[in-house]
């Protein structure tokens, strides 16, 4: 029986008000807070200023005349303990210590300071950190990034690295990354990964968990929390320090024990957690799980506009552990009525380039092809490769704008049928040239991407990343078949 584990962390993710100790005109925490939902419930604290960004600035947290729930402490390490002590005296529920200079330094002074910090907060106040970016929560307005969106999503992120936390937020707009809650927890003197997993597992706003971890103090406690959380929702994990050299760097980064790579692999697999290899793969896979159910099998079809691509695509899929099954005779007969014989291949991958430029219903359009392929029982995932908008623009000529709009509608019809009616995985692969000099063409690509994202349709920047993501989703299906995890 799966039990609910109460962690009492709502007070740090959803405070009624917040302070920044060490606030200034240039402080990014202050900028982030002033731009969010807590801007009218925010207290700058710094004895060097009487005003910050038009707001009264207090010399101490103790000078604020009303209760304060939460504080971000961004002061030099020599002043950190005093700031923490004053927060305890004030009766705060939680604090985030951004300050570094503790165990991650590996020095006797840093280790001593961290022990003093641990002794100070134990049983008196909940603390995130030190040496981390803290919390980003669109629902409450907590943030450490002034450019962050406050659009609420369903991806929960737990990361030991502050840089990775920023990377996730920077992926919001370009990748349509919609986050429920994110926490960078650093050295984990008080709040550590197991407790965060328990909290995110029971959080109704979080549908899947993306995890980046470097090390842990209590491996058994982590394994138990991973098992509980993975029994409730998908967990995609990236482990920093899997190699001997990487482990050494990880230990110096957050002062935690990295451990042997093989041990971590085994623990993740036994817990029902999907392990990935890098940050891009973590983001790609998290995006997929945020809006799709994992495929029921490993059969994949790729609809493309190039015979040459078809050969490479098959190799990519097979290398990723997927199958590229041929279509049934009935499906091939249907496809042949739509796709001309010359210069195409009625196979899987499906080279159907002449159909891409058709935008009039009734003449055999791309949505009809997608439906035929989606209805094949041995196909569990589809990827539509749309890298040829430049070619289509030339084909459409003066009717480009009108034709592009019709093309977008046609693609969406086919994709939504696949996702919402058949329940199968579908995603779009679309390479956007970063050095594109033709602004009109670049705009077309971005407009099409935005059209897809408005329907929560996944768009990946390369075919390889899309195939890798499908492979990871199927690996998760296999993990669940070995245990009792729910796919719903």
C-alpha positions, -999 to +999 in steps of 0.1 A: +000+000+000+013+034-010+010+059+019+011+097+018+042+111+035+036+145+051+067+167+049+052+201+058+071+219+031+042+240+018+054+268+040+086+271+020+071+267-014+039+287-008+048+315+017+024+344+022+053+368+022+091+368+019+122+388+026+156+391+009+184+396+034+212+412+015+189+430-009+202+456-033+195+474-066+217+447-084+205+417-065+188+392-088+167+377-060+152+412-054+146+418-091+129+384-094+107+390-063+097+425-075+085+411-108+064+383-094+032+376-074+049+384-040+060+419-050+034+435-026+044+411+001+082+415-001+106+430+024+142+440+014+167+438+042+201+454+042+216+478+068+234+497+040+202+510+023+171+528+034+153+520+002+157+494-026+138+497-059+113+521-044+106+499-013+115+506+023+146+486+032+150+473+067+183+471+086+174+437+101+146+411+097+138+419+133+128+454+124+099+443+102+067+449+122+047+420+108+052+383+107+075+370+079+071+334+065+102+330+044+136+346+038+163+344+012+197+350+028+223+364+003+251+377+026+288+367+029+294+335+048+309+353+078+275+370+083+253+340+075+250+325+110+239+358+125+213+363+097+200+327+103+198+333+141+178+365+136+153+346+113+149+320+140+143+347+166+118+364+143+099+331+140+102+325+103+089+291+090+116+287+064+148+302+049+170+297+018+207+302+023+221+312-010+256+318+005+285+295-004+317+289+015+307+258+035+316+221+032+318+224-006+351+242-001+367+211+015+384+234+040+384+229+078+369+263+082+341+256+057+333+222+073+332+238+108+309+266+096+285+241+081+284+221+113+276+252+133+249+260+108+234+225+111+234+228+149+218+262+148+188+253+126+181+218+138+145+216+152+141+254+150+136+263+113+135+247+079+164+256+057+173+251+020+210+251+012+235+265+017+252+270-017+221+269-039+196+289-059+165+279-038+129+279-050+111+288-082+073+283-078+050+300-103+020+295-080+034+315-051+057+338-070+090+327-054+118+330-079+155+336-083+154+344-121+140+378-131+132+364-166+112+335-154+077+329-166+050+325-140+029+302-161+020+272-139+028+238-153+031+202-141+068+194-142+084+192-108+122+197-107+146+188-079+182+197-086+213+199-065+229+223-090+220+260-092+232+262-128+209+234-138+181+252-121+187+282-142+190+261-173+155+246-167+140+281-163+158+293-194+141+264-213+106+275-204+100+298-234+121+282-261+111+246-252+076+253-237+089+239-204+060+244-179+071+240-143+050+234-112+078+237-086+116+238-088+141+236-060+179+239-061+190+225-027+228+226-027+246+212+003+214+200+019+222+207+056+185+204+065+162+197+036+176+170+014+165+150-017+145+122+001+122+147+018+118+167-014+109+135-033+082+127-007+068+162-010+067+162-048+052+127-049+022+140-030+020+174-047-012+176-068+003+202-091+033+180-101+026+152-126+062+140-131+096+147-115+129+156-131+158+150-108+194+160-109+215+147-081+252+146-073+254+128-040+236+119-008+243+114+028+218+085+034+215+061+005+189+039+020+167+068+028+170+081-007+161+046-022+130+044+000+118+079-011+126+071-048+105+039-046+075+057-029+076+086-055+081+064-085+051+043-075+030+075-079+044+094-109+073+091-134+108+102-122+135+110-148+169+113-132+203+126-142+232+116-119+262+138-118+295+121-109+289+086-124+326+083-133+355+084-109+366+118-122+331+132-123+325+119-087+355+139-075+342+171-091+307+165-077+321+161-042+339+194-044+307+211-058+282+204-031+303+186-005+283+154-008+294+118-014+290+109-051+295+071-050+301+045-076+282+048-109+271+012-110+255+014-076+235+044-086+223+027-118+211-003-099+193+018-073+175+038-099+165+007-119+153-011-088+133+020-077+115+024-111+134+056-120+145+063-156+181+073-158+193+096-186+227+107-197+228+145-199+208+177-192+193+179-228+181+144-225+166+151-191+147+181-205+135+164-236+122+134-217+106+155-190+087+174-217+074+142-232+061+129-198+045+162-190+019+158-218+021+122-231+016+087-217+045+063-224+041+041-255+027+006-251+054-009-274+086-001-292+072+002-328+080+036-343+071+053-376+088+084-390+070+104-416+095+124-436+101+141-469+134+125-479+144+090-490+179+096-478+167+106-444+147+074-443+178+052-443+195+072-415+163+074-395+159+036-395+195+032-382+189+058-354+158+041-342+173+006-342+204+018-323+181+034-297+164+000-291+132+007-311+116-013-339+107+001-373+080-023-385+067-023-420+031-013-426+003-038-432-008-045-468-040-027-462-022+004-449+002+004-479-027+002-503-043+032-486-010+052-486-004+044-523-037+061-532-024+093-516+014+093-522+026+093-558+049+065-569+076+086-584+104+097-560+088+083-528+089+052-507+058+035-493+076+020-463+086+028-428+101+055-425+076+069-450+090+093-476+059+113-487+074+146-498+048+154-525+020+153-499+036+180-477+027+209-500-009+198-504-032+221-485-066+215-499-087+189-482-098+161-505-066+159-525-048+136-501-032+156-474-007+150-446-033+144-419-048+115-439-013+099-440-008+104-403-042+088-395-034+058-416-001+052-399-015+059-364-041+032-369-015+006-375-015-018-345+023-024-346+031+013-345+031+028-310+049+061-316+051+086-346+075+113-354+067+139-381+098+155-396+090+191-407+123+206-418+112+216-453+093+248-448+118+266-470+110+242-499+073+245-492+075+283-493+089+281-529+062+256-539+034+278-525+047+311-540+024+340-536-002+320-517+024+312-490+007+328-460-027+312-468-011+279-476+010+279-445-020+284-423-038+255-440-007+233-437-006+240-399-042+231-395-037+199-414-007+188-394-025+196-361-056+176-372-034+145-378-013+150-346-043+155-323-060+124-338-029+104-330-025+117-295-061+122-283-080+095-302-055+066-306-036+075-274-002+070-291+029+091-288+034+117-315+060+145-318+073+168-344+110+171-353+119+205-367+154+219-371+155+257-369+188+270-382+202+292-354+221+314-379+191+317-402+196+350-421+163+349-438+140+364-412+108+355-431+117+319-431+128+319-395+095+335-386+076+308-404+094+281-384+088+298-351+051+304-360+047+267-367+065+258-335+042+281-315+011+266-332+022+232-321+030+243-285-003+260-282-018+225-285+008+210-261+023+192-291+060+183-286+085+199-310+121+187-309+150+205-325+164+174-342+153+140-353+179+123-331+166+140-299+130+130-308+140+094-314+160+093-282+130+107-263+107+080-276+133+054-267+135+068-231+097+067-229+097+030-240+125+022-215+101+036-188+073+013-201+097-017-197+106-005-162+069-005-152+063-039-167+090-053-143+073-037-113+039-025-103+041+012-113+010+029-126+010+043-161-020+066-156 
